Amino acid sequence: MKESNKLGLNTTCVHVGEVKDEQFKGAVSPIYTSTSYAFDGVDVKRYPRYFNTPNQQMLHKKIAALEHAEDALIFTSGMAAISAALMTFLQKGDHVVVQQVIYGGTYNFIVSEFDKYGIEYSFTESDNIEDFKTLIKENTKILYIETPSNPLLGITDMKAVTTLAKKHDIITMIDNTFASPINQNPIDFGIDIILHSATKYMGGHSDISAGAIAASKKHIEEIWKTAINFGGNLSDQTVWLLERSLKTLNLRVSAQTENAQKMAEYLEKNTNIDKVYYPGLKSHPKYELAKKQMKGFGAMLSFELKDGIDTMAFQNNLQLIKPSMSLAGLESTTVSPTQTTHALLSEEERLERGIKDGLIRFSVGIEEPEDLIADIEQAICKVKM
Ligand SMILES: *Cc1c(COP(=O)(O)O)cnc(C)c1O
């Protein structure tokens, strides 16, 4: 048997971290739902909130293998993972440099919680490395990035970020949700801590809430000590569902990524559309960088409808593609950032961030691109009638 880091991606998805059914030799992992385990003469004191039930422990191995990391932890949501990771390495008087455009929930967590703990933070002006450099102070402990970022698919240079951070002895964290481990492995670029909303691609069927962290054994050990105090452990039934979902992670995300490239190219040619944001298009300002650091360009893209085409009417006319708050499921979905993720910002603040009213974020699913194209064509046609 090869070591897990030498196995193919689909083999890793299917086999690494299986719980062996020694008793009945069943084909899939049994679920151990016990919240109470013997303590006498057992080396591991098992308890769900210690993140060490059999199902939890084995799934950590699969996620670690997928992210080329030594170890991993699974949480009850992406935010449980992100908050535990940040709070592990920060204390009163510390400072964090955070990329300007990040997931709204992470932004809210930082601006509404950090002051209470006396933790300082600065947001960069853009995702360019110079903007990170100027914000580093004596007390900076973490550089936090997200690439590709939401909703304009900005690309941050991971190698430049880690080179900068290492010079100042700063920990780097990345939200790798949009790329998923299939399209990007930040550890290979020197990033210390990888964060995921497993509610998205890892779950992939829009039916489970979970989060994950992948990192070195040393960092995971430190995060674990904080995580058991916050208590964001995932129930074993959901751990099992996540394991099942991950078996098809590469099949799903590869198909979605291939479709997204086709959809981006189609949308770029569509005269009813002003602009398409997708790192796999040569028109993307960071196309070359994306090519260097991503294995695939991902399945998220955004586009702007031409002035005069009503974005809500367009989305309501879609018959296959669903307007939806979330993303990354097998099914294609759209969302208007103006009305959801960025609704709390003023129009001026939105425009400052490049988010126009006609912007639509598109999470591309596994449907045949011809069907998705036909759906978009008929929806635009109806709005223009
Ligand atoms: C959804 C999401 C999160 C938060 O995950 P939850 O599972 O909802 O807590 C974090 N980052 C990104 C990029 C996301 O899309």
The ligand as an ORCA input file, in Angstrom:
! r2SCAN-3c Opt
* xyz 0 1
  C     -19.918     29.891      3.690
  C     -18.537     30.366      3.856
  C     -17.937     30.470      5.136
  C     -18.695     30.171      6.413
  O     -19.080     28.854      6.493
  P     -20.325     28.330      7.375
  O     -20.267     26.872      7.145
  O     -21.548     28.996      6.833
  O     -20.060     28.733      8.769
  C     -16.634     30.894      5.207
  N     -15.939     31.230      4.113
  C     -16.462     31.164      2.879
  C     -15.635     31.548      1.693
  C     -17.786     30.744      2.701
  O     -18.311     30.686      1.472
*
